[in-house]
């Protein structure tokens, strides 16, 4: 599935450039592996941060209803079906579904407000707040047994989900140069007599020995972090919850990874166009704090 996404990214890049330059190369695993290995540092850090975000979110999402039934409502899914413990577990799972509804509404609301927030706050700030809110939300949920507090913390889950679906791709677009107008071949002298053509977008600082990255491939690489996180969660969460004894281990894991992503997004992710020899490095124009 991951390979298919990358291959589709290569095909999309060929159509985006409007030329057969990319399609002349065979679509093989060797080409895909070389594309991954030659990732620029800015893109690699963005993919790692995106992976940490999905890893923490998927760990919470897959075990949240079990957490509500076992930890908050003190139920037991292995108890006899006519016992009070099993009924408590069912009630907790039902309440967990309502918590997922709160998360979905908060994600929709935050997605609608995110464009306005980007006008006031920097991308670094929005990234930091999303990871911090999710880490606090999952961490405090494991410490509280009040059903209203646990449900209200579900609103923080939607903040991270909306952020993961928007800001990484917005940053990736910022990494690419805008289409530049260049003179095409034509007869006669003078710029006005030559037809103007649009150059395809190019990743800033990614030219290595005349090569050029493709925007479609980089979008695919970024999207693959979602599936890689799912694979790791499927492999690790079962033994982790078994070692802890309840689904609270998944919530602790989600909180810890979210705080790790919070630090990584602040220290390692590039929020301005990567520097090149032609373009000197520039600092992000918007500060960490809101504008006065």
C-alpha positions in Angstrom: 0.0 0.0 0.0 2.9 2.4 0.8 4.6 1.5 -2.4 1.4 2.1 -4.4 1.2 5.6 -2.9 4.8 6.4 -3.8 4.3 5.1 -7.4 1.2 7.2 -7.7 3.2 10.2 -6.6 5.8 9.5 -9.3 3.0 9.4 -11.9 1.4 12.5 -10.5 4.7 14.4 -10.7 5.1 13.4 -14.4 1.6 14.8 -15.1 2.4 17.9 -13.0 5.5 18.7 -15.0 3.8 18.1 -18.2 6.7 16.2 -19.6 7.9 12.6 -20.0 11.1 13.2 -18.2 10.0 11.4 -15.0 8.1 8.7 -16.8 11.2 7.6 -18.7 12.6 6.1 -15.5 11.2 2.7 -14.6 8.9 2.8 -11.6 10.8 0.3 -9.4 11.5 -0.2 -5.8 15.0 0.9 -6.4 13.8 4.3 -7.6 11.5 4.6 -4.6 14.3 3.7 -2.2 16.7 6.2 -3.8 14.0 8.8 -3.5 13.6 8.2 0.2 17.4 8.1 0.9 17.9 11.4 -1.0 15.3 13.3 1.0 16.5 16.8 2.0 17.0 17.3 5.7 14.0 19.7 6.0 11.7 17.1 4.4 13.1 14.3 6.5 12.5 16.2 9.8 8.9 17.0 8.6 8.2 13.3 7.9 9.6 12.3 11.3 7.5 14.9 13.1 4.4 13.8 11.0 5.1 10.2 12.0 5.3 11.0 15.7 2.0 12.9 15.4 0.2 10.0 13.8 1.8 7.5 16.1 0.5 9.2 19.2 -2.9 9.8 17.7 -3.4 6.2 16.4 -2.3 4.8 19.8 -5.1 6.8 21.4 -7.8 6.2 18.8 -7.5 2.4 18.6 -7.8 2.0 22.4 -9.9 4.9 23.6 -13.2 3.0 23.9 -11.4 0.2 25.8 -9.9 2.8 28.0 -13.3 4.2 28.9 -14.7 0.8 29.6 -11.8 -0.7 31.6 -10.3 2.3 33.3 -12.9 5.0 33.7 -15.9 2.8 34.2 -13.9 0.0 36.0 -15.5 -2.7 33.8 -14.1 -6.0 32.7 -14.6 -7.3 29.1 -13.7 -10.8 30.1 -16.4 -11.0 32.8 -19.6 -13.0 32.3 -22.1 -11.1 30.1 -24.7 -11.0 32.9 -22.3 -9.5 35.5 -22.1 -5.9 36.6 -18.5 -5.6 35.5 -19.4 -6.5 31.9 -22.3 -4.1 32.0 -20.0 -1.3 33.2 -17.6 -2.1 30.4 -20.4 -1.8 27.8 -21.5 1.5 29.3 -17.9 2.8 29.1 -17.6 1.8 25.5 -20.8 3.6 24.7 -19.6 6.7 26.5 -16.3 6.4 24.6 -18.2 6.5 21.3 -19.8 9.8 22.5 -16.2 11.0 23.2 -15.2 10.2 19.6 -18.2 12.3 18.5 -16.9 15.2 20.5 -13.4 14.7 19.0 -15.0 14.7 15.5 -16.9 18.0 16.1 -13.8 19.6 17.6 -11.7 18.6 14.5 -14.3 20.1 12.2 -14.5 23.3 14.2 -10.8 23.7 14.5 -10.3 23.0 10.8 -12.7 25.8 9.9 -10.9 28.2 12.3 -7.4 27.1 11.3 -7.1 29.5 8.4 -7.9 32.4 10.6 -5.5 31.3 13.2 -2.7 31.1 10.7 -3.2 34.8 10.1 -2.5 35.6 13.7 -0.1 32.9 14.9 2.9 31.3 13.3 3.0 27.8 12.0 5.5 26.9 14.7 3.0 28.1 17.3 0.1 26.1 15.9 2.2 23.0 15.6 3.5 23.3 19.2 0.0 24.0 20.6 -1.6 21.0 18.8 1.0 18.5 20.1 1.0 20.1 23.6 -2.8 20.0 23.8 -3.0 16.4 22.7 -0.3 15.4 25.2 -2.0 17.1 28.0 -5.4 15.8 27.0 -4.3 12.1 26.9 -2.2 12.5 30.0 -4.9 14.1 32.1 -7.5 11.6 30.9 -5.5 8.8 32.6 -5.4 10.7 35.9 -9.1 11.6 36.1 -12.1 9.3 36.7 -14.6 12.1 36.2 -16.6 11.3 33.1 -17.3 14.9 32.3 -13.6 15.8 32.5 -12.6 12.8 30.4 -15.2 13.7 27.7 -14.2 17.4 27.6 -10.6 16.4 27.0 -11.7 14.8 23.7 -11.8 18.2 22.2 -8.0 18.3 22.3 -7.8 15.2 20.1 -9.6 17.0 17.3 -7.0 19.8 17.4 -4.2 17.4 16.6 -6.1 15.6 14.0 -7.0 18.8 12.1 -3.3 19.9 12.4 -1.9 16.6 11.0 -4.3 16.8 8.0 -3.3 20.4 7.0 -0.1 22.0 8.4 2.4 19.4 7.2 1.2 19.7 3.6 1.1 23.5 3.9 4.8 23.4 5.0 5.7 21.1 2.2 4.2 23.6 -0.3 6.2 26.3 1.3 9.4 24.2 0.7 8.8 24.4 -3.0 9.5 27.5 -5.1 6.6 29.2 -6.8 6.4 28.7 -10.5 8.7 31.1 -12.1 8.1 32.7 -15.5 11.0 32.1 -17.8 11.5 33.0 -21.5 11.0 30.1 -23.8 12.6 29.5 -27.2 11.6 31.8 -29.9 12.8 33.8 -32.9 14.0 37.3 -32.8 15.8 39.3 -30.1 14.3 40.7 -27.0 12.3 39.2 -24.2 9.0 40.5 -25.4 9.2 38.4 -28.6 9.9 35.2 -26.7 7.0 33.1 -25.4 6.9 32.7 -21.6 6.7 29.3 -20.1 6.1 28.2 -16.5 8.8 26.2 -14.8 7.6 23.3 -12.6 7.8 23.7 -8.8 11.1 22.7 -7.3 12.1 21.8 -3.8 14.3 24.6 -2.5 17.8 23.2 -1.7 17.1 19.8 -3.2 19.2 19.9 -6.4 21.9 17.3 -6.3 24.0 16.7 -9.4 21.3 18.1 -11.6 18.5 16.1 -10.1 15.1 17.6 -9.0 12.7 16.2 -6.5 9.0 15.8 -7.4 6.2 17.4 -5.5 4.0 14.4 -6.0 6.6 12.0 -4.6 7.2 14.2 -1.6 3.5 14.4 -0.8 3.3 10.6 -1.0 6.3 10.3 1.3 4.6 12.5 3.8 1.3 10.6 3.5 3.0 7.3 4.1 3.9 8.3 7.7 0.2 7.6 8.5 0.5 4.0 7.4 3.9 3.5 9.0 2.4 4.7 12.3 -0.5 2.3 12.0 1.9 -0.6 11.5 4.0 0.3 14.5 0.9 0.8 16.7 -0.5 -2.6 15.6 2.8 -4.3 16.5 3.6 -2.5 19.8 0.3 -1.6 21.5 -0.8 -5.2 22.2 2.3 -6.2 24.2 2.3 -2.7 25.9 -1.3 -2.9 27.1 -0.7 -6.5 28.2 2.3 -5.4 30.2 0.4 -2.5 31.9 -2.7 -4.6 32.5 -5.2 -2.2 30.9 -5.8 0.2 28.1 -4.3 3.1 30.1 -0.9 2.0 28.7 -2.0 3.2 25.3 -3.0 6.6 26.6 0.3 7.0 28.5 2.1 6.0 25.2 0.1 8.6 23.2 0.8 11.3 25.7 4.6 10.6 25.8 4.9 10.4 22.0 2.9 13.6 21.7 5.2 15.5 24.0 8.2 14.1 22.1 6.6 15.4 18.9 6.0 18.8 20.6 9.7 19.1 21.3 10.7 17.9 17.8 8.4 20.3 16.1 9.9 23.2 18.0 13.6 22.3 17.6 14.0 20.3 14.4 11.2 21.2 11.9 12.0 23.9 9.4 9.4 26.6 9.0 11.0 28.7 6.4 12.2 27.7 2.9 15.4 25.7 3.1 18.4 27.7 2.2 20.3 27.4 -1.1 23.4 29.0 -2.5 21.3 31.4 -4.5 18.9 32.0 -1.7 20.5 32.9 1.7 18.8 31.4 4.8 16.0 33.5 6.2 14.3 33.3 9.5 10.6 32.8 9.9 8.8 36.2 9.7 6.1 35.4 12.1 7.1 35.1 15.8 6.3 32.3 18.2 3.9 34.6 20.1 0.9 36.3 18.5 1.3 39.6 16.9 0.6 42.7 19.0 
